[in-house]
Amino acid sequence: MLTALWNPTVAGDIPLPHRLAMGPLTRSRATPEGVPTELNAEYYAQRASHALIITEGTQPSADGQGYPVTPGIYTEEHIAGWRKVTDAVHKADGRIVIQLMHVGRLSHPDNTPHGRQPVAPSAIKPGGVTFTATGLQEMPEPRELSTEEVAATVEDFRRAAAAAIAAGADGVEIHGANGYLVHQFLATNTNERTDHYGGSIDNRIRFAVEVATAVADEIGAGRTGIRISPGNPFNLGDIEESDTHELYQALAQALAPLNLAYLHIAHGGDDELLRTLRELWPTTLLLNRAGTDIATRAKDIEDGLADVISVGSLALANPDLVERIRAGAPLNTPDPDTFYGGGAAGYTDYPTHDAA
């Protein structure tokens, strides 16, 4: 069954030597200014044998930041920092795309460089708390973006995509999942707008389609991917979808003519919807079945439900995951206590099989 993993393929303009990709994982190891460092370069280069590395969520603007010490891609300093990362990955014969993540309302003024109120489709306060430098705090009510500001945010994504390519990335992934800004426009409980970005499904998907169109226009469709999470399987951001099937079918149909490099689905268990999206999507489909083993995921390739599978915590804890799977070797166990601790612990210190 695992033989399906090792056939070469492509994601748009990006050739892939096999079909096991590293999914995006927030790690919080950039500088306070959002600049990646040599430590980030080491971490990603260690995992370069994955078919494709999708980086941690990276803010396209100051408004887009949600958590402390996450990386940005909108200043010259960010570009220079990411260049260290992409050079290291390419030197190790890897391929890397930078995930563009605007968190929208899932933020706090203490976590942004300008200290401003979070922005969102509508002024609806999220539940729960978020990490800040001074500890856990409630997330405040966000400010609703004006129609003009929505258009300006689309341009932020465009500029960030250009910056990612300037930093040497092979492409970008638009984060349209997990309760963040693009997802907030899709969902009725976070989007109560009365302009042409709210109300009907066609209006609620408009922002996602405009972002994807702008990014593809800027850097090429063959270097542009997008991630979605139908049904919000990770239960993030208070997202509620009452029309999931209709919503994501409409989104897939609207995005399909762009001929993007790939669609990346965080799968929530709805195989009927997955099969429908597979039929609608004309290019490469990446699938993340969180919490399942490699054999289960590889079967999705054999069954035609996916072209590439992505893994998160398995890639985190096993920098040489590809080599371990090929050898039938045991896997390291992720240590959640170190996920956001800073430094090398739980980041670059997971042993490889030949050193374990």
Secondary structure, DSSP 8 states (H G I E B T S, - for coil): -GGGGGS-EEETTEEESSSEEE-------S-TTS---HHHHHHHHHTTTSS-EEEEEEBSSGGG--STT--B-SSHHHHHHHHHHHHHHHHTT--EEEEE---TTS--GGGSTT----EESS-----SEEEETTEEEE----EE--HHHHHHHHHHHHHHHHHHHHTT-SEEEEE--TTSHHHHHH-TTT----STTSSSHHHHTHHHHHHHHHHHHHH-GGGEEEEE-TT-TT--TT---SSHHHHHHHHHHHHGGG--SEEEEE--S-HHHHHHHHHH--SEEEEE-TT--HHHHHHHHHTTS-SEEEESHHHHH-TTHHHHHHHT-------GGGTTS-SSTTTT----GGG-
